[in-house]
């Protein structure tokens, strides 16, 4: 894995994460406004976010064509990220950081770990190896393409 490939992918991963967060937040707020409970709204938004992340990370971040069968396995990428995030959250709060700040900070700190898991899922163990989750395609034309680095 070359750093020339990782940097643009990481930038696209962050962009996808920001767009996904915005989309799922809007869905969450909309479901709340429609009368669903916070727990139900959060669950629906979270599951939708996993599906959206699978598609956007596969197509845009890692320039693959994710196979539909891989969607069923994709939540396994988020389980370890969620666990690490929960551990970081508890640790930060345990060190005296306010909960309102600990949540976003834990989310930011887990990004490199989550990126690594996503990259492994969509690309396999090495740059050229396939995880079976995708069919390769040309990298997307974007402001984050390799041509800029």
C-alpha positions in Angstrom: 0.0 0.0 0.0 1.6 3.2 -1.1 1.1 6.5 0.7 0.2 8.0 -2.7 -3.0 5.8 -2.6 -3.8 6.1 1.0 -3.9 9.9 1.3 -6.6 10.4 -1.4 -8.6 7.5 -0.1 -8.4 8.8 3.4 -9.6 12.3 2.2 -12.5 10.6 0.3 -13.3 8.5 3.4 -13.6 11.6 5.5 -15.7 13.3 2.9 -18.0 10.3 2.7 -18.2 10.1 6.5 -19.2 13.8 6.7 -21.9 13.4 4.0 -23.2 10.2 5.6 -23.3 11.9 9.0 -25.3 14.8 7.5 -27.7 12.4 5.7 -28.3 10.2 8.7 -28.8 13.2 11.0 -31.4 14.6 8.7 -33.1 11.2 8.6 -33.0 11.0 12.4 -34.4 14.4 12.9 -37.1 13.7 10.3 -38.2 10.5 12.0 -38.3 12.3 15.4 -40.5 15.0 13.9 -42.7 12.3 12.5 -43.3 11.0 16.0 -40.9 8.0 16.2 -39.1 7.5 19.5 -35.4 8.6 19.7 -34.3 5.0 20.0 -36.3 3.9 16.9 -35.2 7.0 14.9 -31.6 6.3 15.9 -31.8 2.7 14.9 -33.3 3.4 11.5 -30.7 6.2 10.8 -27.8 3.9 11.9 -28.9 1.0 9.7 -29.5 3.4 6.8 -26.0 4.9 7.4 -24.4 1.5 7.2 -26.0 0.9 3.8 -25.1 4.4 2.6 -21.5 4.0 3.8 -21.2 0.6 2.1 -22.3 2.1 -1.3 -20.4 5.4 -1.0 -17.1 3.9 0.4 -17.2 1.1 -2.2 -17.9 3.3 -5.2 -16.3 6.5 -4.3 -13.7 6.1 -1.6 -12.1 2.8 -2.8 -13.3 2.9 -6.4 -14.9 -0.6 -6.5 -18.2 -2.0 -7.4 -19.4 -3.6 -4.2 -21.2 -6.9 -4.8 -24.7 -7.0 -3.2 -23.8 -10.1 -1.2 -21.1 -8.1 0.6 -23.7 -5.7 2.1 -24.7 -8.4 4.5 -21.1 -8.6 5.8 -20.4 -4.9 5.9 -21.9 -4.3 9.4 -19.0 -6.5 10.7 -16.7 -3.6 9.7 -18.6 -1.2 12.0 -18.9 -3.6 15.0 -15.2 -3.2 16.0 -15.2 0.5 15.2 -18.2 0.9 17.4 -16.6 -1.1 20.2 -13.4 1.0 20.0 -15.4 4.2 19.9 -17.4 3.1 23.0 -14.1 2.3 24.8 -12.6 5.7 23.8 -15.8 7.5 24.9 -15.8 5.8 28.3 -12.1 6.5 28.7 -12.4 10.2 27.8 -15.3 10.7 30.2 -13.4 8.7 32.8 -10.5 11.2 32.4 -12.9 14.0 33.2 -13.8 15.3 29.7 -17.4 16.5 29.3 -19.7 14.0 27.6 -20.7 16.5 24.9 -17.1 16.8 23.9 -16.0 13.2 24.5 -18.5 11.9 21.9 -17.2 13.8 18.9 -13.6 13.4 20.0 -14.0 9.6 20.3 -15.6 9.6 16.8 -12.6 11.5 15.4 -10.1 9.3 17.1 -11.7 6.1 15.7 -11.5 7.4 12.1 -8.0 5.9 11.3 -9.1 2.5 12.7 -12.4 2.6 10.8 -10.6 3.6 7.6 -8.3 0.6 7.9 -11.1 -1.8 8.4 -13.0 -0.3 5.4 -9.9 -0.4 3.3 -9.4 -4.1 4.2 -13.0 -4.9 3.4 -13.0 -3.2 0.0 -9.4 -3.9 -1.1 -8.3 -7.0 0.7 -5.0 -7.4 2.6 -2.8 -5.9 -0.1 -3.3 -3.2 -2.7 -4.0 -5.7 -5.5 -5.8 -8.4 -3.6 -9.5 -8.7 -3.6 -11.5 -9.2 -0.4 -14.3 -10.7 -2.6 -16.5 -7.7 -1.7 -16.0 -5.9 -4.9 -15.1 -5.7 -8.6 -12.3 -3.1 -9.3 -13.1 0.0 -11.4 -11.2 3.1 -12.3 -10.7 5.6 -9.5 -13.3 8.4 -9.4 -12.5 11.7 -10.9 -12.6 14.0 -7.9 -10.8 16.9 -6.2 -9.1 14.2 -4.1 -7.7 12.1 -7.0 -4.1 10.9 -7.1 -3.3 13.4 -9.8 -3.1 16.2 -7.2 -0.6 14.5 -5.0 
